[in-house]
């Protein structure tokens, strides 16, 4: 590693990622990512991050576009632009180029103050796409462990996933692993829930994997009723 760069190794969703970035922009506090940090070892994905004044022009064929992302397919991989891309790339602040097991992330200097954040590093990983390419998917849920098995509560935001997890923690001594998301992987040993460095409004995020025993879809009734039980 060059003296003017900083480096960290992470193990996320069973993938070892080596991250190298310019020393001047590398964050001193990795936040939730520190829970997934490991000692240097053989890695599956090499992510290199640089700060630039201007992002290079796109290459390849555009295969996806929305208000915050634009993807281009190339002969060797893909290029993604993140930010307010709209009909142009003027508002993009990051360019990710992935070829095989190597990713380069270029970030506009105008998009950060002094150092980048752990959230920007997460975005540079392109974790959603990476999990799909490795036979996993991200699942919007509250993830708890009860009797050493994973239970996932899923529902639209505001329905009560975190409340349900808190109730199980309070009354059944369940451990809350993540209040917002989990990675789900189908393996030879079963279907696993895996911890992620996202926490949502709950602030709870742990690097723990367990076999899933139940997925509960929560719904809210249009009205709340209360009645006295018969004695």
VENZI-V463917 format. One record per helix or strand of 2 or more residues. SS is the DSSP state (hx for helix, st for strand). FROM is the first residue (numbers start at 1). TO is the last residue. If there is no record, write none. Layout:
SS | FROM | TO
SS | FROM | TO
This chain:
st | 5 | 12
st | 15 | 22
hx | 31 | 36
st | 37 | 38
st | 45 | 52
st | 61 | 65
st | 69 | 73
st | 77 | 84
st | 91 | 99
st | 102 | 108
hx | 109 | 111
hx | 118 | 125
hx | 127 | 133
st | 136 | 140
st | 142 | 146
st | 149 | 154
hx | 161 | 172
st | 175 | 178
st | 181 | 187
st | 190 | 194
hx | 200 | 202
st | 209 | 217
